[in-house]
Structures are given as C-alpha cells and as structure tokens.
Amino acid sequence: MPICHIILVFLHTLKYHNIFYENMNAKVTLQNPKYQTCIDECNMCAEACESCCTACMSNQQMVGQMIRCMMMMRDCADMCMMASCMMSRGSENAKKMCDMCADMCEACAMECEKFSQMDECKQCADACRMCAQECRNMMR
C-alpha cells in the first residue's frame, strides 16, 4: 500500500476520531449504529495501543527489547481504526476486516503481556483482548 494512501487513511481516521469523541459525555448518534459496541472497542483499543507505544518508546531501559511489541501495537492501532471506519460506513467488507482485526488484537495482546510489568502494556493487552472478543461477536 503506498505511503500516501496510508497517510490519507490515517488523517481520515484522526478526523473521524476527533469528530465523534470531542465531548465524551455527549450522546453520539452515528449514521450506522448497528456495530456501535464494536466500533467503540476498536477505537479504545487503537487509543490504548498508541498510548502504550508512546510509553514504550520512552522507556529507555527496555526500548530495545520492546521493538517487536511497538511495531505490533502500531499495526494493531491501524487495523482497529480501519475496522472502525469500515463498520461506521457500513462496508460490505466490515466483517472480513473485523476478523483480521481480532487476529491482530490477539497477537498484540500476547506480545504486550510479555511486558506486563508496565501498566500501559497491561492496559493495552486488556483493551486488545476486549476488542478481539467484540470483533468476533460482531461477525456472528
């Protein structure tokens, strides 16, 4: 996938994220509420992955050991945001994307659990597991 396409998707995702989460106390009505629980879990997982990745990069004592984990978190965050976008727009491929997202989240959770001494990694692993479960539920 060309980098410019990835950047455009990322920017679209940021715009989507900001629009729907500016005021977390407000009731949000989406055009496609069918998969709202899964959309929310994907968004929370992406946020947890990004936050954890930043914390891992700041951990100068262990950063060298955490490279694979950080790469997986970045992939997981991107996959979650793409799944969220596809469900939001009612894509006919949303279930396929959620299947891949669940697999990615489970792999990321396993990698993060190796560093569970860090609170961020434990929280990320928990968010990934919850997202994977919700993606599997959505496919039923």
N, C-alpha and C positions, 0 to 999 in steps of 0.2 A: 504494500500500500504506500503510495507516495506520501512523503512527509507533509506536503501542503494539504493533502486530504485529511491527514490525522490532525493537523493544526486546526483546520476548519471544523472538524467534528468536536475537538476539544473546546474551541471557542463557543460553538453552539451549545455544548453541554454546560459550560460556565454560565452562559446567558440563561439557559433553562433553569439551572440550579438557583441563580440569583432571583429570577422572577418568582419562583414558587416557594422560596424559603426566606424571603426578605423579612417577613414577620411570622415567626414560627407559632405565635399564639393565635393568628388569624386562621379561620377555617378556609381551606383552599379547595376550590372546586375545579377539577380538571375536565378537559373535554372527554377523556376516556377513563372514568373511574373504575372500570372493570378489574384492573390489576393493581389498584392503588396500594394495597399492602405490600405487594412485591416491589413496586416502584419505590416505596418508602425504604424498604430494606436494602435495595440496591443502592439508593442514594446514601444511606447511612454507612453502608459497607465501603463505598468509594471514599467517603469522608474519613472513615477510620483508617483506611489504607494510606491515604495521603498524609494524614496526621502522623501515623506511625512511621512512615518512610522518612518524614522530616526529622522525627525524634531519633531514628536510627542513624541518619546522616550526621547528627550532632553528637553521637556517642563515639568519641574519638578512640576509646579503648577497645571497642568491639566492631567498629565500622568495617574493618577488613573481613571479619567473619560473617558479616550480615549482607554482603553484596547480593547473593542469590535471593535472599529474603526481600531486599529492597526492590529488586527487579520484578519479583513476583507481585509485590504489593502494587507497583505501578501498573503492571498488566491487569491485575485484578480490578483496580480502580477504573481503568479504561473500559474493561469489559462490563463492569456494573453500570457505568454511565451509559454505555451504548445500549445495554438491555433496558435500562430505564427509559431512554429516548424511544426505543422501538415499541415498548409497551404503551407509552404515552400517546404515540401517534397511531396505535392500532395496527402495526405492521403485521403482515401475514407471516413474517419470519420471526416474530417475537418469541414463540415457544422454542424454536431452534436456538436462538440466541440465549435464552434463559437456561437451556440445557448446557450449553458451553459455559455460561456464567457460573452455574452451580459447580461444574467440574473445576473451574479456575478458582472459585472461592474455597472449595475443599482443599485444593493443593496449597493455596496461600495460607489457609488456617494451619495446616500441618507444618509448613515452614515457619510460621510465626511462633508456633508453640515451642519450637526449639530455643526461643529467646524469651520465654515467658517470665523470666526474672525482671523484664522491663514491663511496666504496667501498660504501656502503649501497645506492645506486642500481644499481651494477653487480651486486651480490649479488641484489638484488630482481629485476632483469631476468633473471638466470640462473635463479632459482627459478621465475619466471613461465614461462620457456621450457620448463623441465623439466616443470612442471605441465601446460602445454598439450599437450606431447607425450604425457604419461601419460594425460590425459583422452582424447586422440584414440585411443590404444591401447586404452583401456577400451571404447570404442564399437564395436570390431571384433567 
